[in-house]
Amino acid sequence: MKAIVFIGIQGCGKGTQAKLLSEFSGYQHINIGDLLRRQVAAASELGMKVQSIISRGELVPDEVVFEIVSGSLEPGARGIIFDGFPRTREQAEYLIEHYDVIRVYNLELSKQEAISRISARRICQSCGHNFNIISLKPKISGICDACGGELITRPDDTPASIENRINEFYEQTYNLIQFFETKQLLKNVSADQTIEEIFAQLKADYSSM
């Protein structure tokens, strides 16, 4: 199955762009963070394990991620857009082995800007809709546009967790840039643009493949 991958520092907009490209291409969008949070919400044994790891701002072990990914694939999907996966060299090798990867988009953003964006993220306590008080503000402050629920800071967006995730990005995930570059799959895109400007570049690139 064909696959497109989005990588980049937390806060770079991977989820937004992956969702837009999914709607344009018809590929299934798999957001690893959302899948992990669903496991936590289900309060399963796996979910409780994930909860403990995420609350410390650490990366979930590869074998757990593989299990969650394989269980989330939709039968008959045209392709997959992975958002937040892979994060380690082992995950990247798993991806190359099991999927026909046609492009890896690296959304480039400075550490300072990433921290600013992550700190501004909010999520609806009722329906899980995502907002950002800087770039994607709700119509009414603190209130979800979709259901009227209360907007809160995500549990994994504490200052300590943000710092841990960004440090781990530079220690582990950043190495994937070179890995995919050697396979001629990588395309760097500046994330310091508007959502529309970034998507226009992605759409043009996808259409040319």
N, CA and C atoms as an extended XYZ file, in Angstrom:
627
Properties=species:S:1:pos:R:3:atomname:S:1:resname:S:1:resid:I:1 pbc="F F F"
N         0.831       -1.194        0.000 N   MET     1
C         0.000        0.000        0.000 CA  MET     1
C         0.872        1.253        0.000 C   MET     1
N         0.482        2.252       -0.791 N   LYS     2
C         1.241        3.498       -0.838 CA  LYS     2
C         1.099        4.272        0.472 C   LYS     2
N         2.168        4.980        0.822 N   ALA     3
C         2.146        5.749        2.068 CA  ALA     3
C         2.879        7.071        1.894 C   ALA     3
N         2.343        8.096        2.544 N   ILE     4
C         2.974        9.411        2.641 CA  ILE     4
C         3.208        9.673        4.112 C   ILE     4
N         4.342       10.271        4.434 N   VAL     5
C         4.710       10.484        5.828 CA  VAL     5
C         4.940       11.967        6.095 C   VAL     5
N         4.462       12.439        7.249 N   PHE     6
C         4.753       13.786        7.719 CA  PHE     6
C         5.622       13.680        8.961 C   PHE     6
N         6.779       14.342        8.927 N   ILE     7
C         7.624       14.411       10.111 CA  ILE     7
C         7.957       15.869       10.389 C   ILE     7
N         8.417       16.140       11.599 N   GLY     8
C         8.762       17.505       11.978 CA  GLY     8
C         8.569       17.688       13.467 C   GLY     8
N         9.159       18.731       13.985 N   ILE     9
C         9.078       19.024       15.402 CA  ILE     9
C         7.629       19.262       15.823 C   ILE     9
N         7.297       18.935       17.062 N   GLN    10
C         5.950       19.158       17.574 CA  GLN    10
C         5.564       20.629       17.398 C   GLN    10
N         4.331       20.862       16.939 N   GLY    11
C         3.864       22.222       16.733 CA  GLY    11
C         4.047       22.736       15.318 C   GLY    11
N         4.650       21.920       14.440 N   CYS    12
C         4.929       22.388       13.075 CA  CYS    12
C         3.704       22.348       12.165 C   CYS    12
N         2.625       21.710       12.616 N   GLY    13
C         1.408       21.653       11.811 CA  GLY    13
C         1.232       20.375       11.020 C   GLY    13
N         1.913       19.306       11.429 N   LYS    14
C         1.799       18.024       10.723 CA  LYS    14
C         0.350       17.564       10.610 C   LYS    14
N        -0.355       17.634       11.729 N   GLY    15
C        -1.727       17.134       11.750 CA  GLY    15
C        -2.642       17.887       10.808 C   GLY    15
N        -2.529       19.203       10.800 N   THR    16
C        -3.365       20.029        9.927 CA  THR    16
C        -3.105       19.712        8.465 C   THR    16
N        -1.823       19.673        8.086 N   GLN    17
C        -1.486       19.431        6.688 CA  GLN    17
C        -1.795       17.996        6.262 C   GLN    17
N        -1.577       17.039        7.157 N   ALA    18
C        -1.891       15.645        6.842 CA  ALA    18
C        -3.386       15.466        6.597 C   ALA    18
N        -4.197       16.137        7.394 N   LYS    19
C        -5.655       16.051        7.233 CA  LYS    19
C        -6.088       16.660        5.894 C   LYS    19
N        -5.521       17.808        5.548 N   LEU    20
C        -5.865       18.459        4.287 CA  LEU    20
C        -5.463       17.585        3.093 C   LEU    20
N        -4.261       17.012        3.161 N   LEU    21
C        -3.798       16.181        2.053 CA  LEU    21
C        -4.601       14.883        1.969 C   LEU    21
N        -5.032       14.384        3.119 N   SER    22
C        -5.878       13.189        3.143 CA  SER    22
C        -7.191       13.450        2.416 C   SER    22
N        -7.797       14.598        2.686 N   GLU    23
C        -9.062       14.954        2.035 CA  GLU    23
C        -8.868       15.138        0.530 C   GLU    23
N        -7.717       15.679        0.140 N   PHE    24
C        -7.432       15.928       -1.281 CA  PHE    24
C        -7.122       14.633       -2.034 C   PHE    24
N        -6.366       13.750       -1.393 N   SER    25
C        -5.889       12.534       -2.062 CA  SER    25
C        -6.803       11.327       -1.911 C   SER    25
N        -7.631       11.332       -0.863 N   GLY    26
C        -8.458       10.158       -0.585 CA  GLY    26
C        -7.732        9.094        0.212 C   GLY    26
N        -6.513        9.401        0.670 N   TYR    27
C        -5.761        8.470        1.504 CA  TYR    27
C        -6.279        8.515        2.949 C   TYR    27
N        -6.165        7.402        3.641 N   GLN    28
C        -6.535        7.359        5.054 CA  GLN    28
C        -5.503        8.129        5.884 C   GLN    28
N        -5.984        8.967        6.771 N   HIS    29
C        -5.095        9.744        7.646 CA  HIS    29
C        -4.974        9.029        8.985 C   HIS    29
N        -3.753        8.668        9.341 N   ILE    30
C        -3.513        8.023       10.628 CA  ILE    30
C        -2.654        8.938       11.479 C   ILE    30
N        -3.271        9.503       12.501 N   ASN    31
C        -2.568       10.370       13.450 CA  ASN    31
C        -2.221        9.535       14.677 C   ASN    31
N        -0.935        9.283       14.860 N   ILE    32
C        -0.505        8.399       15.940 CA  ILE    32
C        -0.897        8.958       17.309 C   ILE    32
N        -0.751       10.258       17.485 N   GLY    33
C        -1.118       10.859       18.768 CA  GLY    33
C        -2.574       10.639       19.108 C   GLY    33
N        -3.463       10.814       18.110 N   ASP    34
C        -4.895       10.600       18.342 CA  ASP    34
C        -5.183        9.143       18.684 C   ASP    34
N        -4.514        8.222       17.972 N   LEU    35
C        -4.722        6.799       18.249 CA  LEU    35
C        -4.309        6.456       19.674 C   LEU    35
N        -3.199        7.015       20.115 N   LEU    36
C        -2.729        6.756       21.473 CA  LEU    36
C        -3.702        7.317       22.499 C   LEU    36
N        -4.210        8.525       22.228 N   ARG    37
C        -5.161        9.133       23.174 CA  ARG    37
C        -6.471        8.343       23.243 C   ARG    37
N        -6.870        7.741       22.113 N   ARG    38
C        -8.080        6.905       22.133 CA  ARG    38
C        -7.880        5.680       23.006 C   ARG    38
N        -6.687        5.106       22.944 N   GLN    39
C        -6.376        3.968       23.803 CA  GLN    39
C        -6.468        4.367       25.274 C   GLN    39
N        -5.972        5.555       25.579 N   VAL    40
C        -6.033        6.052       26.958 CA  VAL    40
C        -7.480        6.249       27.380 C   VAL    40
N        -8.283        6.862       26.494 N   ALA    41
C        -9.685        7.128       26.813 CA  ALA    41
C       -10.466        5.834       27.030 C   ALA    41
N       -10.067        4.772       26.315 N   ALA    42
C       -10.750        3.484       26.450 CA  ALA    42
C       -10.413        2.797       27.762 C   ALA    42
N        -9.365        3.302       28.451 N   ALA    43
C        -8.957        2.755       29.751 CA  ALA    43
C        -8.639        1.263       29.687 C   ALA    43
N        -8.138        0.828       28.524 N   SER    44
C        -7.726       -0.575       28.376 CA  SER    44
C        -6.370       -0.759       29.055 C   SER    44
N        -5.926       -2.002       29.115 N   GLU    45
C        -4.614       -2.270       29.702 CA  GLU    45
C        -3.524       -1.546       28.908 C   GLU    45
N        -3.649       -1.620       27.589 N   LEU    46
C        -2.699       -0.914       26.736 CA  LEU    46
C        -2.808        0.592       26.942 C   LEU    46
N        -4.040        1.076       27.075 N   GLY    47
C        -4.266        2.505       27.277 CA  GLY    47
C        -3.654        3.023       28.560 C   GLY    47
N        -3.732        2.237       29.623 N   MET    48
C        -3.151        2.650       30.906 CA  MET    48
C        -1.632        2.728       30.814 C   MET    48
N        -1.055        1.795       30.063 N   LYS    49
C         0.397        1.804       29.864 CA  LYS    49
C         0.802        3.047       29.073 C   LYS    49
N         0.040        3.330       28.019 N   VAL    50
C         0.315        4.505       27.199 CA  VAL    50
C         0.164        5.790       28.010 C   VAL    50
N        -0.853        5.832       28.855 N   GLN    51
C        -1.099        7.015       29.692 CA  GLN    51
C         0.112        7.348       30.558 C   GLN    51
N         0.678        6.333       31.168 N   SER    52
C         1.834        6.531       32.032 CA  SER    52
C         3.026        7.082       31.250 C   SER    52
N         3.213        6.563       30.043 N   ILE    53
C         4.350        6.992       29.216 CA  ILE    53
C         4.153        8.418       28.716 C   ILE    53
N         2.958        8.710       28.193 N   ILE    54
C         2.680       10.033       27.642 CA  ILE    54
C         2.752       11.117       28.711 C   ILE    54
N         2.244       10.808       29.907 N   SER    55
C         2.238       11.804       30.986 CA  SER    55
C         3.643       12.238       31.378 C   SER    55
N         4.622       11.384       31.091 N   ARG    56
C         6.020       11.727       31.370 CA  ARG    56
C         6.678       12.417       30.175 C   ARG    56
N         5.905       12.575       29.073 N   GLY    57
C         6.442       13.213       27.886 CA  GLY    57
C         7.399       12.331       27.114 C   GLY    57
N         7.337       11.005       27.343 N   GLU    58
C         8.246       10.077       26.675 CA  GLU    58
C         7.589        9.484       25.434 C   GLU    58
N         8.406        8.929       24.540 N   LEU    59
C         7.886        8.282       23.346 CA  LEU    59
C         7.410        6.862       23.675 C   LEU    59
N         6.294        6.467       23.068 N   VAL    60
C         5.739        5.138       23.282 CA  VAL    60
C         6.635        4.114       22.577 C   VAL    60
N         6.920        2.953       23.208 N   PRO    61
C         7.784        1.932       22.612 CA  PRO    61
C         7.320        1.489       21.231 C   PRO    61
N         8.283        1.130       20.385 N   ASP    62
C         7.992        0.769       19.000 CA  ASP    62
C         6.958       -0.347       18.888 C   ASP    62
N         7.106       -1.402       19.696 N   GLU    63
C         6.202       -2.541       19.551 CA  GLU    63
C         4.748       -2.162       19.838 C   GLU    63
N         4.542       -1.213       20.739 N   VAL    64
C         3.184       -0.745       21.039 CA  VAL    64
C         2.644        0.061       19.870 C   VAL    64
N         3.483        0.903       19.289 N   VAL    65
C         3.078        1.712       18.138 CA  VAL    65
C         2.723        0.813       16.961 C   VAL    65
N         3.532       -0.209       16.679 N   PHE    66
C         3.258       -1.121       15.564 CA  PHE    66
C         1.898       -1.804       15.751 C   PHE    66
N         1.610       -2.209       16.973 N   GLU    67
C         0.341       -2.879       17.265 CA  GLU    67
C        -0.842       -1.955       17.005 C   GLU    67
N        -0.707       -0.709       17.435 N   ILE    68
C        -1.789        0.252       17.259 CA  ILE    68
C        -1.978        0.614       15.790 C   ILE    68
N        -0.875        0.790       15.066 N   VAL    69
C        -0.943        1.145       13.647 CA  VAL    69
C        -1.609        0.035       12.842 C   VAL    69
N        -1.160       -1.195       13.026 N   SER    70
C        -1.696       -2.309       12.236 CA  SER    70
C        -3.178       -2.532       12.507 C   SER    70
N        -3.609       -2.199       13.706 N   GLY    71
C        -5.015       -2.390       14.054 CA  GLY    71
C        -5.925       -1.263       13.605 C   GLY    71
N        -5.360       -0.212       13.021 N   SER    72
C        -6.163        0.956       12.654 CA  SER    72
C        -6.356        1.117       11.149 C   SER    72
N        -5.746        0.231       10.349 N   LEU    73
C        -5.836        0.351        8.897 CA  LEU    73
C        -7.233        0.000        8.392 C   LEU    73
N        -7.741        0.828        7.487 N   GLU    74
C        -9.065        0.594        6.913 CA  GLU    74
C        -8.942       -0.306        5.684 C   GLU    74
N        -9.726       -1.372        5.614 N   PRO    75
C        -9.679       -2.263        4.439 CA  PRO    75
C       -10.022       -1.488        3.161 C   PRO    75
N        -9.241       -1.701        2.121 N   GLY    76
C        -9.537       -1.061        0.847 CA  GLY    76
C        -9.098        0.384        0.723 C   GLY    76
N        -8.344        0.899        1.679 N   ALA    77
C        -7.884        2.287        1.599 CA  ALA    77
C        -6.958        2.469        0.398 C   ALA    77
N        -7.053        3.619       -0.285 N   ARG    78
C        -6.204        3.898       -1.453 CA  ARG    78
C        -4.750        4.027       -1.053 C   ARG    78
N        -4.535        4.536        0.130 N   GLY    79
C        -3.193        4.757        0.639 CA  GLY    79
C        -3.285        5.272        2.067 C   GLY    79
N        -2.145        5.483        2.682 N   ILE    80
C        -2.094        5.924        4.077 CA  ILE    80
C        -1.248        7.186        4.182 C   ILE    80
N        -1.719        8.133        4.974 N   ILE    81
C        -0.906        9.289        5.332 CA  ILE    81
C        -0.602        9.177        6.818 C   ILE    81
N         0.672        8.970        7.136 N   PHE    82
C         1.090        8.827        8.525 CA  PHE    82
C         1.503       10.178        9.096 C   PHE    82
N         0.938       10.493       10.240 N   ASP    83
C         1.180       11.765       10.921 CA  ASP    83
C         1.702       11.452       12.326 C   ASP    83
N         2.995       11.731       12.552 N   GLY    84
C         3.587       11.419       13.843 CA  GLY    84
C         4.217       10.035       13.902 C   GLY    84
N         4.334        9.394       12.756 N   PHE    85
C         4.957        8.081       12.646 CA  PHE    85
C         5.671        8.013       11.307 C   PHE    85
N         6.938        7.601       11.288 N   PRO    86
C         7.733        7.052       12.390 CA  PRO    86
C         8.428        8.143       13.206 C   PRO    86
N         8.891        7.746       14.397 N   ARG    87
C         9.637        8.666       15.255 CA  ARG    87
C        11.038        8.149       15.580 C   ARG    87
N        11.309        6.911       15.236 N   THR    88
C        12.623        6.318       15.499 CA  THR    88
C        13.113        5.611       14.235 C   THR    88
N        14.410        5.289       14.213 N   ARG    89
C        14.980        4.587       13.061 CA  ARG    89
C        14.315        3.228       12.888 C   ARG    89
N        14.050        2.553       13.986 N   GLU    90
C        13.408        1.235       13.920 CA  GLU    90
C        12.012        1.345       13.300 C   GLU    90
N        11.275        2.395       13.668 N   GLN    91
C         9.949        2.597       13.096 CA  GLN    91
C        10.036        2.921       11.611 C   GLN    91
N        11.058        3.685       11.236 N   ALA    92
C        11.242        4.033        9.822 CA  ALA    92
C        11.540        2.794        8.991 C   ALA    92
N        12.363        1.911        9.510 N   GLU    93
C        12.688        0.679        8.796 CA  GLU    93
C        11.453       -0.218        8.676 C   GLU    93
N        10.643       -0.255        9.723 N   TYR    94
C         9.378       -1.008        9.699 CA  TYR    94
C         8.471       -0.447        8.599 C   TYR    94
N         8.404        0.870        8.523 N   LEU    95
C         7.560        1.527        7.532 CA  LEU    95
C         7.996        1.187        6.112 C   LEU    95
N         9.289        1.295        5.840 N   ILE    96
C         9.819        1.000        4.513 CA  ILE    96
C         9.575       -0.458        4.133 C   ILE    96
N         9.668       -1.340        5.112 N   GLU    97
C         9.491       -2.773        4.866 CA  GLU    97
C         8.046       -3.136        4.563 C   GLU    97
N         7.090       -2.444        5.208 N   HIS    98
C         5.685       -2.840        5.100 CA  HIS    98
C         4.840       -1.979        4.154 C   HIS    98
N         5.359       -0.829        3.705 N   TYR    99
C         4.572        0.072        2.863 CA  TYR    99
C         5.408        0.595        1.689 C   TYR    99
N         4.712        1.020        0.653 N   ASP   100
C         5.349        1.659       -0.498 CA  ASP   100
C         5.353        3.170       -0.235 C   ASP   100
N         6.400        3.647        0.407 N   VAL   101
C         6.480        5.063        0.772 CA  VAL   101
C         6.839        5.886       -0.457 C   VAL   101
N         5.978        6.848       -0.818 N   ILE   102
C         6.207        7.639       -2.027 CA  ILE   102
C         6.716        9.048       -1.713 C   ILE   102
N         6.511        9.531       -0.491 N   ARG   103
C         7.020       10.853       -0.126 CA  ARG   103
C         7.055       11.009        1.390 C   ARG   103
N         8.078       11.713        1.861 N   VAL   104
C         8.178       12.076        3.273 CA  VAL   104
C         8.324       13.594        3.341 C   VAL   104
N         7.338       14.251        3.935 N   TYR   105
C         7.373       15.708        4.075 CA  TYR   105
C         7.932       16.083        5.444 C   TYR   105
N         9.006       16.859        5.432 N   ASN   106
C         9.599       17.357        6.670 CA  ASN   106
C         9.226       18.827        6.826 C   ASN   106
N         8.339       19.123        7.779 N   LEU   107
C         7.911       20.500        8.022 CA  LEU   107
C         8.896       21.147        8.992 C   LEU   107
N         9.667       22.096        8.502 N   GLU   108
C        10.750       22.693        9.274 CA  GLU   108
C        10.268       23.887       10.092 C   GLU   108
N        10.631       23.880       11.391 N   LEU   109
C        10.221       24.951       12.308 CA  LEU   109
C        11.246       25.058       13.423 C   LEU   109
N        11.527       26.278       13.878 N   SER   110
C        12.499       26.469       14.949 CA  SER   110
C        11.953       25.961       16.278 C   SER   110
N        12.860       25.614       17.188 N   LYS   111
C        12.465       25.132       18.511 CA  LYS   111
C        11.653       26.185       19.258 C   LYS   111
N        12.074       27.434       19.185 N   GLN   112
C        11.376       28.515       19.897 CA  GLN   112
C         9.941       28.664       19.412 C   GLN   112
N         9.758       28.634       18.089 N   GLU   113
C         8.414       28.776       17.532 CA  GLU   113
C         7.567       27.544       17.860 C   GLU   113
N         8.184       26.381       17.871 N   ALA   114
C         7.455       25.152       18.197 CA  ALA   114
C         6.903       25.213       19.617 C   ALA   114
N         7.721       25.650       20.564 N   ILE   115
C         7.278       25.750       21.955 CA  ILE   115
C         6.116       26.725       22.070 C   ILE   115
N         6.206       27.849       21.362 N   SER   116
C         5.143       28.856       21.391 CA  SER   116
C         3.830       28.282       20.872 C   SER   116
N         3.900       27.547       19.771 N   ARG   117
C         2.689       26.979       19.177 CA  ARG   117
C         2.075       25.891       20.052 C   ARG   117
N         2.919       25.000       20.585 N   ILE   118
C         2.408       23.907       21.412 CA  ILE   118
C         1.727       24.457       22.663 C   ILE   118
N         2.321       25.469       23.273 N   SER   119
C         1.771       26.056       24.489 CA  SER   119
C         0.399       26.688       24.239 C   SER   119
N         0.121       27.022       22.969 N   ALA   120
C        -1.146       27.667       22.630 CA  ALA   120
C        -2.230       26.680       22.220 C   ALA   120
N        -1.902       25.368       22.199 N   ARG   121
C        -2.891       24.385       21.770 CA  ARG   121
C        -3.967       24.173       22.837 C   ARG   121
N        -5.190       23.968       22.365 N   ARG   122
C        -6.306       23.654       23.248 CA  ARG   122
C        -7.128       22.534       22.616 C   ARG   122
N        -7.795       21.749       23.460 N   ILE   123
C        -8.626       20.651       22.982 CA  ILE   123
C        -9.971       20.688       23.703 C   ILE   123
N       -11.037       20.340       22.988 N   CYS   124
C       -12.359       20.325       23.611 CA  CYS   124
C       -12.474       19.131       24.552 C   CYS   124
N       -12.877       19.404       25.771 N   GLN   125
C       -12.999       18.352       26.781 CA  GLN   125
C       -14.112       17.375       26.432 C   GLN   125
N       -15.076       17.824       25.608 N   SER   126
C       -16.224       16.984       25.278 CA  SER   126
C       -16.053       16.176       24.000 C   SER   126
N       -15.660       16.848       22.897 N   CYS   127
C       -15.622       16.153       21.602 CA  CYS   127
C       -14.218       15.944       21.055 C   CYS   127
N       -13.209       16.536       21.679 N   GLY   128
C       -11.836       16.324       21.250 CA  GLY   128
C       -11.382       17.197       20.094 C   GLY   128
N       -12.194       18.173       19.685 N   HIS   129
C       -11.812       19.069       18.588 CA  HIS   129
C       -10.622       19.923       19.007 C   HIS   129
N        -9.685       20.135       18.073 N   ASN   130
C        -8.454       20.864       18.389 CA  ASN   130
C        -8.513       22.324       17.975 C   ASN   130
N        -7.915       23.189       18.805 N   PHE   131
C        -7.816       24.613       18.523 CA  PHE   131
C        -6.416       25.094       18.894 C   PHE   131
N        -6.122       26.324       18.488 N   ASN   132
C        -4.871       26.968       18.871 CA  ASN   132
C        -5.171       28.441       19.077 C   ASN   132
N        -4.880       28.973       20.265 N   ILE   133
C        -5.270       30.348       20.582 CA  ILE   133
C        -4.436       31.386       19.837 C   ILE   133
N        -3.448       30.901       19.050 N   ILE   134
C        -2.674       31.807       18.204 CA  ILE   134
C        -3.127       31.714       16.746 C   ILE   134
N        -3.167       30.493       16.222 N   SER   135
C        -3.418       30.313       14.789 CA  SER   135
C        -4.792       29.768       14.420 C   SER   135
N        -5.494       29.156       15.359 N   LEU   136
C        -6.806       28.568       15.076 CA  LEU   136
C        -7.732       28.825       16.263 C   LEU   136
N        -8.078       30.094       16.441 N   LYS   137
C        -8.845       30.505       17.615 CA  LYS   137
C       -10.307       30.074       17.515 C   LYS   137
N       -10.920       29.725       18.643 N   PRO   138
C       -12.356       29.452       18.641 CA  PRO   138
C       -13.115       30.779       18.494 C   PRO   138
N       -14.347       30.705       18.032 N   LYS   139
C       -15.139       31.935       17.867 CA  LYS   139
C       -15.376       32.618       19.209 C   LYS   139
N       -15.576       31.800       20.241 N   ILE   140
C       -15.752       32.321       21.604 CA  ILE   140
C       -14.627       31.751       22.453 C   ILE   140
N       -13.904       32.617       23.130 N   SER   141
C       -12.748       32.183       23.915 CA  SER   141
C       -13.118       31.091       24.914 C   SER   141
N       -12.380       29.968       24.867 N   GLY   142
C       -12.575       28.879       25.815 CA  GLY   142
C       -13.729       27.959       25.506 C   GLY   142
N       -14.429       28.206       24.368 N   ILE   143
C       -15.609       27.408       24.018 CA  ILE   143
C       -15.412       26.755       22.648 C   ILE   143
N       -15.719       25.475       22.556 N   CYS   144
C       -15.573       24.727       21.308 CA  CYS   144
C       -16.611       25.170       20.275 C   CYS   144
N       -16.145       25.460       19.051 N   ASP   145
C       -17.052       25.830       17.970 CA  ASP   145
C       -17.975       24.675       17.585 C   ASP   145
N       -17.482       23.449       17.709 N   ALA   146
C       -18.221       22.281       17.230 CA  ALA   146
C       -19.372       21.871       18.148 C   ALA   146
N       -19.099       21.860       19.477 N   CYS   147
C       -20.137       21.337       20.377 CA  CYS   147
C       -20.437       22.230       21.573 C   CYS   147
N       -19.684       23.312       21.745 N   GLY   148
C       -19.922       24.202       22.885 CA  GLY   148
C       -19.261       23.750       24.165 C   GLY   148
N       -18.427       22.710       24.062 N   GLY   149
C       -17.738       22.206       25.244 CA  GLY   149
C       -16.612       23.130       25.688 C   GLY   149
N       -16.054       22.832       26.853 N   GLU   150
C       -14.967       23.642       27.407 CA  GLU   150
C       -13.637       23.255       26.766 C   GLU   150
N       -12.845       24.266       26.413 N   LEU   151
C       -11.523       24.015       25.859 CA  LEU   151
C       -10.493       23.983       26.978 C   LEU   151
N        -9.641       22.970       26.954 N   ILE   152
C        -8.623       22.815       27.980 CA  ILE   152
C        -7.254       22.592       27.337 C   ILE   152
N        -6.207       22.737       28.122 N   THR   153
C        -4.867       22.394       27.665 CA  THR   153
C        -4.729       20.886       27.687 C   THR   153
N        -4.160       20.317       26.619 N   ARG   154
C        -3.992       18.875       26.583 CA  ARG   154
C        -3.109       18.416       27.737 C   ARG   154
N        -3.429       17.271       28.347 N   PRO   155
C        -2.647       16.771       29.486 CA  PRO   155
C        -1.164       16.596       29.185 C   PRO   155
N        -0.833       16.322       27.907 N   ASP   156
C         0.571       16.114       27.543 CA  ASP   156
C         1.244       17.397       27.044 C   ASP   156
N         0.579       18.542       27.246 N   ASP   157
C         1.159       19.823       26.838 CA  ASP   157
C         1.624       20.656       28.028 C   ASP   157
N         2.015       20.006       29.098 N   THR   158
C         2.615       20.717       30.221 CA  THR   158
C         4.018       21.169       29.808 C   THR   158
N         4.561       22.222       30.423 N   PRO   159
C         5.904       22.687       30.048 CA  PRO   159
C         6.965       21.587       30.089 C   PRO   159
N         6.921       20.733       31.124 N   ALA   160
C         7.918       19.669       31.242 CA  ALA   160
C         7.770       18.654       30.111 C   ALA   160
N         6.532       18.299       29.774 N   SER   161
C         6.297       17.325       28.704 CA  SER   161
C         6.708       17.887       27.348 C   SER   161
N         6.424       19.166       27.119 N   ILE   162
C         6.811       19.811       25.867 CA  ILE   162
C         8.324       19.773       25.702 C   ILE   162
N         9.037       20.125       26.763 N   GLU   163
C        10.500       20.138       26.723 CA  GLU   163
C        11.050       18.742       26.453 C   GLU   163
N        10.455       17.726       27.101 N   ASN   164
C        10.902       16.348       26.897 CA  ASN   164
C        10.688       15.890       25.457 C   ASN   164
N         9.522       16.203       24.898 N   ARG   165
C         9.210       15.759       23.538 CA  ARG   165
C        10.115       16.423       22.514 C   ARG   165
N        10.382       17.702       22.706 N   ILE   166
C        11.251       18.405       21.771 CA  ILE   166
C        12.686       17.889       21.863 C   ILE   166
N        13.141       17.635       23.073 N   ASN   167
C        14.488       17.071       23.231 CA  ASN   167
C        14.591       15.701       22.569 C   ASN   167
N        13.556       14.876       22.737 N   GLU   168
C        13.564       13.545       22.132 CA  GLU   168
C        13.468       13.635       20.610 C   GLU   168
N        12.784       14.673       20.122 N   PHE   169
C        12.724       14.869       18.666 CA  PHE   169
C        14.133       15.063       18.109 C   PHE   169
N        14.894       15.932       18.747 N   TYR   170
C        16.247       16.194       18.260 CA  TYR   170
C        17.166       14.983       18.452 C   TYR   170
N        16.914       14.202       19.502 N   GLU   171
C        17.769       13.048       19.777 CA  GLU   171
C        17.456       11.855       18.874 C   GLU   171
N        16.188       11.672       18.521 N   GLN   172
C        15.792       10.479       17.772 CA  GLN   172
C        15.192       10.783       16.408 C   GLN   172
N        14.097       11.521       16.395 N   THR   173
C        13.361       11.719       15.153 CA  THR   173
C        14.152       12.514       14.126 C   THR   173
N        14.964       13.458       14.591 N   TYR   174
C        15.724       14.287       13.660 CA  TYR   174
C        16.633       13.439       12.771 C   TYR   174
N        17.090       12.310       13.286 N   ASN   175
C        17.951       11.419       12.510 CA  ASN   175
C        17.227       10.816       11.302 C   ASN   175
N        15.891       10.814       11.350 N   LEU   176
C        15.120       10.237       10.250 CA  LEU   176
C        15.230       11.081        8.985 C   LEU   176
N        15.509       12.368        9.155 N   ILE   177
C        15.639       13.245        7.997 CA  ILE   177
C        16.723       12.717        7.070 C   ILE   177
N        17.856       12.378        7.648 N   GLN   178
C        18.959       11.837        6.845 CA  GLN   178
C        18.605       10.463        6.276 C   GLN   178
N        17.909        9.651        7.079 N   PHE   179
C        17.509        8.304        6.647 CA  PHE   179
C        16.656        8.375        5.387 C   PHE   179
N        15.626        9.223        5.404 N   PHE   180
C        14.730        9.321        4.253 CA  PHE   180
C        15.373       10.088        3.095 C   PHE   180
N        16.273       10.989        3.417 N   GLU   181
C        16.959       11.738        2.371 CA  GLU   181
C        17.818       10.807        1.518 C   GLU   181
N        18.481        9.846        2.174 N   THR   182
C        19.324        8.904        1.426 CA  THR   182
C        18.485        8.008        0.512 C   THR   182
N        17.213        7.857        0.833 N   LYS   183
C        16.313        7.046        0.012 CA  LYS   183
C        15.567        7.891       -1.016 C   LYS   183
N        15.946        9.176       -1.091 N   GLN   184
C        15.381       10.119       -2.065 CA  GLN   184
C        13.857       10.253       -1.928 C   GLN   184
N        13.388       10.226       -0.705 N   LEU   185
C        11.963       10.359       -0.428 CA  LEU   185
C        11.605       11.689        0.246 C   LEU   185
N        12.616       12.389        0.744 N   LEU   186
C        12.387       13.553        1.598 CA  LEU   186
C        12.151       14.831        0.802 C   LEU   186
N        11.166       15.608        1.261 N   LYS   187
C        10.945       16.961        0.739 CA  LYS   187
C        10.792       17.903        1.926 C   LYS   187
N        11.702       18.871        2.037 N   ASN   188
C        11.644       19.849        3.125 CA  ASN   188
C        10.684       20.976        2.761 C   ASN   188
N         9.833       21.330        3.730 N   VAL   189
C         8.867       22.413        3.527 CA  VAL   189
C         8.913       23.319        4.756 C   VAL   189
N         9.058       24.615        4.537 N   SER   190
C         9.073       25.549        5.658 CA  SER   190
C         7.696       25.613        6.302 C   SER   190
N         7.645       25.383        7.612 N   ALA   191
C         6.377       25.464        8.342 CA  ALA   191
C         6.109       26.873        8.845 C   ALA   191
N         7.023       27.787        8.552 N   ASP   192
C         6.864       29.185        8.960 CA  ASP   192
C         6.125       29.959        7.868 C   ASP   192
N         4.994       29.398        7.441 N   GLN   193
C         4.121       29.992        6.433 CA  GLN   193
C         2.681       29.807        6.888 C   GLN   193
N         1.743       30.374        6.136 N   THR   194
C         0.338       30.157        6.464 CA  THR   194
C        -0.053       28.728        6.104 C   THR   194
N        -1.144       28.257        6.689 N   ILE   195
C        -1.654       26.917        6.384 CA  ILE   195
C        -1.905       26.775        4.886 C   ILE   195
N        -2.478       27.821        4.285 N   GLU   196
C        -2.816       27.778        2.867 CA  GLU   196
C        -1.565       27.707        1.987 C   GLU   196
N        -0.532       28.457        2.358 N   GLU   197
C         0.703       28.455        1.574 CA  GLU   197
C         1.393       27.099        1.622 C   GLU   197
N         1.427       26.512        2.815 N   ILE   198
C         2.052       25.196        2.950 CA  ILE   198
C         1.290       24.152        2.145 C   ILE   198
N        -0.036       24.159        2.278 N   PHE   199
C        -0.833       23.144        1.585 CA  PHE   199
C        -0.736       23.291        0.073 C   PHE   199
N        -0.622       24.495       -0.415 N   ALA   200
C        -0.485       24.695       -1.861 CA  ALA   200
C         0.770       23.992       -2.379 C   ALA   200
N         1.861       24.066       -1.624 N   GLN   201
C         3.088       23.379       -2.019 CA  GLN   201
C         2.928       21.866       -1.974 C   GLN   201
N         2.273       21.373       -0.919 N   LEU   202
C         2.082       19.924       -0.782 CA  LEU   202
C         1.178       19.382       -1.875 C   LEU   202
N         0.104       20.111       -2.150 N   LYS   203
C        -0.851       19.674       -3.177 CA  LYS   203
C        -0.181       19.615       -4.553 C   LYS   203
N         0.635       20.623       -4.850 N   ALA   204
C         1.334       20.643       -6.141 CA  ALA   204
C         2.310       19.487       -6.249 C   ALA   204
N         3.019       19.208       -5.158 N   ASP   205
C         3.990       18.121       -5.169 CA  ASP   205
C         3.285       16.770       -5.322 C   ASP   205
N         2.213       16.567       -4.566 N   TYR   206
C         1.475       15.299       -4.652 CA  TYR   206
C         0.925       15.091       -6.067 C   TYR   206
N         0.401       16.146       -6.659 N   SER   207
C        -0.199       16.041       -7.988 CA  SER   207
C         0.826       15.725       -9.060 C   SER   207
N         2.093       16.052       -8.783 N   SER   208
C         3.155       15.819       -9.760 CA  SER   208
C         3.727       14.406       -9.690 C   SER   208
N         3.360       13.662       -8.647 N   MET   209
C         3.931       12.317       -8.458 CA  MET   209
C         3.174       11.277       -9.297 C   MET   209
